[in-house]
């Protein structure tokens, strides 16, 4: 009998009966009790601390802010989907703008070089945000593949303020990940960053150098006019 088998045999033949797993107490990772205003303040504080940019907009007029961002950052080619309401609204708002809209629902091998070399920004929706860490969470789809948030120099993400959760645990619980975990979930907490051997922090080396979050509020934008 091998040592491994001997250990397993002793465990199976415990004199005091089989081991029972302890009850799980997840209180440490949930139950923050933050108000919607506190969630938003924490989310913005953390994501801007790592060079994320947050712009508050009214839901009914968010595309005006999108146009302003594209103009201010000199975006000439924007990659986006077609079917999601965020992409559909953006396309309508940009129909007369001097911005080329790049379709992303294509085989990556057919436009890989174009995506890496000629796209200035990618626009995506989000499914929510996490206040505790200042993170966005996305489930990529064929209409919004993961590369449009990971490759272009600028990632513009649209977040509805009422989809913010306190913690990552709350996201997993509320959206039933245990029964239907996504095949590819993205957690984004700022633009791409890395540090070399001298510990010099650099942004945009392995992905977007800028992250712009358009936080949509029903009615009026926080701190702004309708």
C-alpha positions as CSV (number, residue, x, y, z in Angstrom):
1,X,0.0,0.0,0.0
2,X,1.4,3.4,-1.0
3,X,1.7,6.2,1.5
4,X,-1.1,8.0,-0.3
5,X,-3.4,5.1,0.0
6,X,-2.5,4.6,3.7
7,X,-3.4,8.2,4.5
8,X,-6.7,8.0,2.6
9,X,-7.5,4.7,4.4
10,X,-6.9,6.3,7.8
11,X,-9.2,9.2,6.9
12,X,-12.0,6.9,5.8
13,X,-11.7,4.8,8.9
14,X,-11.8,7.6,11.4
15,X,-13.0,6.4,14.8
16,X,-15.1,9.5,15.4
17,X,-17.0,9.2,12.1
18,X,-16.7,10.9,8.8
19,X,-15.6,14.5,8.5
20,X,-18.4,17.1,7.9
21,X,-17.7,20.4,6.2
22,X,-18.1,23.5,8.4
23,X,-21.0,25.8,7.7
24,X,-19.9,28.6,5.4
25,X,-20.3,32.1,6.8
26,X,-20.0,34.7,4.0
27,X,-20.7,37.7,6.1
28,X,-17.2,39.0,5.6
29,X,-17.7,39.4,1.9
30,X,-21.3,40.9,1.9
31,X,-23.8,42.8,4.0
32,X,-22.1,46.2,3.5
33,X,-25.4,48.0,3.8
34,X,-24.4,50.9,1.6
35,X,-27.0,53.3,0.2
36,X,-27.1,53.8,-3.6
37,X,-25.4,57.2,-3.1
38,X,-22.6,55.5,-1.0
39,X,-22.1,52.8,-3.7
40,X,-21.7,55.4,-6.4
41,X,-19.3,57.5,-4.3
42,X,-17.1,54.4,-3.5
43,X,-17.2,53.1,-7.1
44,X,-16.1,56.5,-8.5
45,X,-13.4,57.0,-5.8
46,X,-11.8,53.6,-6.5
47,X,-11.9,53.6,-10.3
48,X,-10.6,57.1,-10.6
49,X,-7.8,56.3,-8.2
50,X,-6.3,54.1,-10.9
51,X,-6.8,56.6,-13.8
52,X,-10.4,55.6,-14.8
53,X,-12.5,58.6,-15.9
54,X,-16.1,58.9,-14.8
55,X,-18.7,61.1,-16.5
56,X,-22.2,61.4,-15.1
57,X,-24.9,61.6,-17.7
58,X,-28.7,61.5,-18.0
59,X,-30.0,58.2,-19.4
60,X,-32.1,60.0,-22.0
61,X,-29.2,62.1,-23.3
62,X,-26.1,60.0,-22.7
63,X,-25.1,59.9,-26.4
64,X,-24.5,63.7,-26.3
65,X,-21.7,63.0,-23.7
66,X,-20.5,60.2,-26.0
67,X,-20.1,62.5,-28.9
68,X,-18.2,65.0,-26.7
69,X,-15.8,62.3,-25.5
70,X,-15.1,61.1,-29.0
71,X,-14.4,64.7,-30.1
72,X,-12.2,65.6,-27.1
73,X,-10.1,62.4,-27.5
74,X,-9.8,62.7,-31.3
75,X,-11.5,59.3,-31.9
76,X,-11.9,58.8,-35.7
77,X,-12.7,55.0,-35.7
78,X,-15.0,53.5,-33.1
79,X,-15.5,49.8,-32.7
80,X,-19.0,48.8,-31.4
81,X,-21.7,46.2,-31.7
82,X,-25.1,46.4,-33.4
83,X,-27.8,44.6,-31.4
84,X,-27.3,45.8,-27.8
85,X,-29.4,49.0,-27.1
86,X,-26.2,50.9,-26.1
87,X,-24.6,50.1,-29.5
88,X,-27.9,50.8,-31.4
89,X,-28.4,54.2,-29.7
90,X,-24.8,55.1,-30.3
91,X,-25.0,54.3,-34.0
92,X,-28.1,56.5,-34.4
93,X,-26.4,59.4,-32.5
94,X,-23.3,59.1,-34.6
95,X,-24.8,58.7,-38.1
96,X,-23.8,62.2,-39.1
97,X,-20.7,62.5,-37.0
98,X,-17.2,62.5,-38.4
99,X,-16.5,59.1,-36.8
100,X,-16.2,55.8,-38.7
101,X,-18.1,53.1,-37.0
102,X,-16.3,49.7,-37.1
103,X,-18.4,46.6,-37.1
104,X,-17.1,44.0,-34.6
105,X,-19.4,41.0,-35.4
106,X,-16.8,39.5,-37.6
107,X,-14.4,36.6,-37.4
108,X,-11.3,38.0,-35.5
109,X,-9.0,36.4,-38.1
110,X,-10.6,38.6,-40.8
111,X,-9.8,41.9,-39.1
112,X,-7.2,41.2,-36.4
113,X,-4.6,43.6,-37.9
114,X,-7.3,46.3,-38.4
115,X,-8.4,46.0,-34.8
116,X,-4.9,46.3,-33.3
117,X,-3.6,49.0,-35.6
118,X,-6.5,51.2,-36.8
119,X,-9.3,51.3,-34.2
120,X,-9.1,54.3,-31.8
121,X,-11.7,53.2,-29.3
122,X,-14.1,50.5,-28.3
123,X,-17.6,51.1,-26.9
124,X,-19.3,48.5,-24.7
125,X,-22.3,48.1,-22.4
126,X,-21.8,46.7,-18.9
127,X,-24.0,44.5,-16.8
128,X,-23.1,46.4,-13.6
129,X,-20.4,47.6,-11.3
130,X,-18.9,46.8,-7.9
131,X,-18.6,49.6,-5.4
132,X,-16.1,47.9,-3.1
133,X,-13.4,47.6,-5.7
134,X,-14.4,50.2,-8.3
135,X,-14.9,47.5,-11.0
136,X,-17.1,47.0,-14.0
137,X,-18.4,43.6,-14.9
138,X,-19.2,42.5,-18.5
139,X,-20.3,39.3,-20.2
140,X,-18.9,39.4,-23.8
141,X,-21.2,38.2,-26.6
142,X,-20.8,37.8,-30.3
143,X,-22.3,41.3,-30.7
144,X,-19.8,42.7,-28.1
145,X,-16.7,40.5,-28.2
146,X,-14.2,40.8,-25.3
147,X,-11.5,42.2,-27.6
148,X,-13.3,45.6,-28.1
149,X,-12.8,46.3,-24.4
150,X,-9.3,44.9,-24.3
151,X,-7.5,46.0,-27.5
152,X,-8.3,49.6,-28.6
153,X,-6.3,52.4,-26.9
154,X,-9.5,53.8,-25.3
155,X,-12.4,51.8,-23.8
156,X,-15.7,53.6,-23.3
157,X,-18.1,51.8,-21.1
158,X,-21.7,52.6,-20.4
159,X,-22.8,51.9,-16.8
160,X,-26.3,52.3,-15.4
161,X,-26.0,53.7,-11.8
162,X,-28.7,51.5,-10.5
163,X,-26.8,48.3,-11.4
164,X,-24.1,48.9,-8.9
165,X,-23.7,46.2,-6.2
166,X,-21.7,46.5,-3.0
167,X,-19.3,43.5,-3.5
168,X,-18.4,40.9,-6.0
169,X,-20.1,38.3,-3.8
170,X,-23.3,40.3,-4.2
171,X,-23.0,40.2,-8.0
172,X,-22.5,36.4,-7.9
173,X,-25.5,35.9,-5.6
174,X,-27.9,38.3,-7.2
175,X,-27.3,37.1,-10.7
176,X,-27.2,33.4,-10.0
177,X,-23.7,32.6,-11.2
178,X,-23.7,29.3,-9.2
179,X,-26.5,28.0,-11.5
180,X,-25.3,29.6,-14.7
181,X,-21.8,30.9,-14.5
182,X,-20.7,32.9,-17.7
183,X,-18.1,31.2,-19.9
184,X,-16.2,34.5,-20.0
185,X,-16.8,37.3,-17.4
186,X,-14.7,40.4,-17.5
187,X,-13.9,42.4,-14.4
188,X,-12.4,45.8,-15.3
189,X,-11.0,48.1,-12.6
190,X,-9.2,50.7,-14.7
191,X,-7.1,51.0,-17.8
192,X,-4.4,48.5,-18.6
193,X,-1.4,48.9,-16.4
194,X,1.9,47.1,-15.7
195,X,5.2,47.7,-13.9
196,X,8.6,46.7,-15.1
197,X,11.5,45.4,-13.1
198,X,12.2,48.9,-11.8
199,X,8.6,49.1,-10.5
200,X,7.7,52.0,-12.8
201,X,3.9,51.9,-13.4
202,X,2.9,52.2,-17.1
203,X,-0.5,52.4,-18.6
204,X,-1.7,51.0,-21.9
205,X,1.1,48.5,-22.4
206,X,-1.1,45.4,-22.8
207,X,-4.5,47.0,-23.5
208,X,-6.4,50.3,-23.3
209,X,-4.5,53.2,-21.9
210,X,-7.7,55.0,-21.1
211,X,-11.0,53.9,-19.5
212,X,-14.0,56.3,-19.7
213,X,-17.1,55.3,-17.8
214,X,-20.4,57.0,-18.8
215,X,-22.5,56.5,-15.7
216,X,-26.2,56.9,-16.7
217,X,-28.8,58.2,-14.2
218,X,-32.5,58.1,-14.7
219,X,-33.9,61.6,-15.0
220,X,-31.0,63.9,-14.3
221,X,-27.3,63.2,-14.2
222,X,-25.8,63.4,-10.7
223,X,-24.6,67.0,-10.2
224,X,-26.0,68.0,-13.6
225,X,-29.0,69.3,-15.4
226,X,-31.6,67.2,-17.2
